[in-house]
Amino acid sequence: MAETCDPDQKLGCYSNTGPWSGSDLPQSSTKIGTKFYLYTCKCNTSHTLDYNNPASISNSSFNGNIDTKIIIHGFSSSSSEVWVHKMKDAFLTKGCFNVILVDWRKGAESMGNDFFIYFQPVANTRVVGDQIAELVKALPTSKSRIHLIGHSLGAHVSSFASVRLNKAARISGLDPAGPKFVGLANAVKLDKTDADFVDIIHSDAGTFGTTEPSGHLDFWPNNGVDQPQCNLFDDAGPACDHSASHVYYTESINSDCNFVARPCSNYGKYKSGGCTNCFYKYCPVMGYRAIEFKKYYFYGYEKYTLFLTTNEESPYCAGNKPGKRWWN
């Protein structure tokens, strides 16, 4: 049994008892060095936010009257990744949003080839989530305007942030990390009770991604494994499938094509054409538009797995185009 208290008193203390039993203790916020970079439709140049420095917020272009998108990278990554900026730009093309990039690279970094080095970043997700929540509390906005988008470990960071806020409006979990999370209590990982709406894309289930349903709507493109574009490149590496989740999500933000999914009991039945109908007329759509199908979750979709197929190259959407029906 152990406990560590963060030097940032707003964050408090962390233990490895109860549901956290057997886990590492997180590093301090000082070591993790989380940074928050704001971009807006008014100013697409980064501005650093600091919840302990009110002037960093008041002197920014943050607008509390519009929605805020918070993008969170995962293990051994950073906010400098190309995909993070592609997603940010897609949101700013879509409409007028505040977009905040969370950079916790020091806390997420790999220190060697030993798998155990992954355990520390897993533990650090708790601190980063709490830091995000403290930032949101300092912003002149409402939690009902907060949408957290997290990839891999970033999906679980989203969970901790939203829980500390007593539920953000939405979490989009992009292939939530599986190792050190599967089979554990909901308190230590992303699940559907963490936000008003939680949508999940599974693209590497059983390797880097979780095999467990985690949201109100869980989408399993290509059965959640072996994404077709990854099979085209032998040198793409094992992270290709894991990364496909954020590739699909970014494409969905401004695409005229809908990533239409079908509820089905298993992938074999789906592939054989045994699941062509959808409940209540509309078929759910994976990605940015998933929120439009929130109400249908409560009418039966939670009992089924949502399957779809994608193309082998960009554009990846293989669903219905404008002018075609995307319902029964």
N, C-alpha and C positions, 0 to 999 in steps of 0.2 A: 504494500500500500504506500502510495506516495502522492505528493501534491506539489505543484509549482504555482507561484503567483506571479503574474506578469507585471513588469515595471510600469506599464500603462494601467493605472488603477481603474480606468473605465472597463477594462476587460476582465479583471478579477482573477480568480484562481482556477486551476485545472487539476483534476485527479485522475487516477487510473483505477478507480473502484467502480462498483456497480456495473452498468452496461459497458464501461470502458475497461473492465478488468482484462489484464493481459496485453493491453496496448501500451505503446510508448507515451511518455509525456511530451507535449509540444515544446518546441523551442520558444524563446521569448519573441515578442513582436519586434524587438530591436534586431535580433538575428534574422528574422524572416524578412524584414525590410519591405513590407507591402507598400506599393505605390498605387495611387488612383489617378488616372488620366481622363479628363473630360473632353469630349468633342460634342459640338451641337450643330444644328442646322444653321445657326448664326455664325459659328466660328469653328471651322473644321481644322483647327490647329490645337494641339494638345495643351491643356491647362491642368496643372497638378493640384489636386484637392487634398486637404488635410483636415480631418474632423477635429483635431486639436488646435487648429488655426482658423478661426471663423473668417478672417479676412480672405483666406484662400477661396472661400465659397462666395462671399459677398462681392468679391472683385472678379468673379468669373461670369461666363455667359449662361450659367445654369438657369433654367426656367422651370419653376415649380408648377406651372400650369399645363405642362405637357408631360407625356410619359417618359420614363427613364429606363433604358436598357443597360444592364450591367453584364459585361462579358468576362468570364473567368476561365483562364487556361488550366491545364492539368499538370500531371507529373512531368518533370524535366522539361519544362516549357517556359514561355514568357509571353507578355503582351506584345512583344515585337514580332511574333510569328505572323507570317503572311496571312494565314487564315483568319486571325483575329481582326486584322485591318480590312480584309475583304468583307467580313461580316459587319464591321462598323460602317464601312462605306455603303453597304447594301441597305442598312437601316436608314442612313442619312439620305439615301436616294428615295427610299420608300416614303418618308415623311419627315416631319419636324419632331425630332426626339433629342433628349439628352442621352448620350452614349458614354458610359464610363467603362474604361478598360482597367481591369484589376491585374496588377503585376506582382506576383509573389514568388518570383523566380528563385530567390535565395532559399526560400522555404520548400520549394518544389524540386530542387536540383538533385541530380544523381551524383553521388560522390565516388562511384566505382562500379564494378561489375557484379558485386554481391547483391542478391535480391533483397537482403535485409536493409539495404540503404533506402529501399522504398518505404520502410516502416515509419521513418521519421517524417517524410512528407505527408503520409497518411495522418499522423498525429497532428501535424501543423495545420491541417484543414480546419480544425476547430477554432484556432486563433484567427485565421484569415476570415472565416465566416463571421466571427464576432466583430472584427474590424469593419467589414462591409456594413453590418447592421449599425454600428456606431456612426459610420459615415452617413447612412440614410437618415438616421435620427437627427443629424446636424444639418441636413439639407432642408430648404424651405419647400417641402413636398409632402405627399401622403403615401403611405405604404401601398395604397390602392393603385398607385401609378408606377409601382416597381415591378419590373420583369427581369428576373435573373436567368442568365443563359450560361450554363457551365458544362465544360467538356471533361470527361474522365474524372479525376479527383475534383475538378472544378464543380462537377454536379453535386458532390457531397458538401463542398464549401457553400454552395447555394442553399442547401438544406439548413446548415447551421446559421446562416445569415437570416433566413426567413423565419426560423423558429425563434430566434432572439427578437425579431420584429413582431412576433405574434402573428405571423402569416403575411407574406407579400402577396401581391395579386397573382403572380405566375412564376413558375420555375419551368424552364425547358432543360431537361437533362439529356445531354448528348453523349451517348454510350457511357453511362455512369460506371466508374471503376468497379471491378469485381473483387480482385484480390484484397483480402483483409476486410471485406464488407459482407460478402455473401454468407447468409446464415446467421448474421448478428441481429441484435435488437434494432427496431426501427429508430430508436433514439440516436444511434451512431451512424446512420446512413440516410440517404434520400428516400422518402416515401411519400405517398399521396396526401398525407395529412399535413405536410409541411407548408403548403401554400394553398390559396383558394383554387388554383388549377395547376396541375403538374402534368406535363406531356413529356414523353420519353422516346428517343430514337435508339434502338439497339442495333449495332452494326458489327460488333466483335464479341458476341456473347460467349463466355466460357474461356476466353483468352485474357484480354485486358479488360473487357467489359463484363458487367454482371449478367447472370442468367435469370435474375429475378425480376418480375414485374415491379415497377417502382412508382407508377403514376396513375392518374385517372385514365389516361389513354397511353398505352404502350404500343409503339409501332415497331415491327420487326421486318425491315426491308430484306428481301432475299433470305428469310428465315433468321435474320439477325446475325448471320455469319457469311463468310466467303463472298464479299462484295465483288461483283463481276469486273469492275475496272481494276481491281487489285490483281486479278488473275492474268491480266494482260502484261504485267511488268514483274519479271522475276526478281528485280532488284528493289522492288517497292518496300520490302521489309514487312515484318509482322505488324507494324503500326498502321499500315494502309487501311485495313478494315476498321480499325479503331477510329481513324481520322475521317472515315467516310461519313460519319454522323454529322460532323460540322459542315462538311462539304454539301450534303443534302440540305441541311437547314439553311445555309446561306443562299443556295440556289432558290429555295422555296420563298424567300422574302419578296422577291420581285418577279418571279416567274409567272407567265400566263398559263403554265401547265400545272395541274394539280397532282400531287403525289397521293393518288387515291388508294386507300387501303380497304380491305374486306375483312369483316369479322369471321373467324373460322376456328374450329376446334384443333386443327393441326395443319402443318404446312403441306403435307402430302395431299390432303383433301383439297386445299386451296389450289395447288398446282394442277390438280386433275380437273379443275373447273367445278368443284362441288360446293363452292361458296361464292355465289355471284350476287346474292341479295344482301341488302342492308336494312337495318331497322329504321322505322319512322322516316322512310323515304330517302334520307341522306346518308351517303357513305363518308366516313371520316377522312380527313386529309392530313397527311403528315407534314410537320414543319410549322412555319410561322402561322398558318391559318388554322391550326389544330384547335385554338381557343374557340372558334366558331362552333365547335361540336361539343363543347363542355356540357351542355344540358343533356345530351344524349347518353352520356356516361351513366347518369342516374336511371336510365330506362333500359339498361341491359348490356351495354358494350363492355362493362367491366368483367363480364363472364366469359368473354371471348378474347382470343389473340388477334391482333390486327396485322394482317400480312399484306405485302405489296412487292412488286418486282421493280427493278430499276434498269436503266440502260447501261451498257458497258463503257460508254464515254459521255462526256458532257455534250448537251444537257442530259442529266441523269434521269429526269422525270419521264416516266413512261405512262403517265396517267392521261386524263382527258384534257383536250385543248379547248379554248374558247369556241363556243358554238356547238359543243357536244355536251350531252347530259353527263353529269357526274353523280347522278343519283339513280335509284331503281327505275 
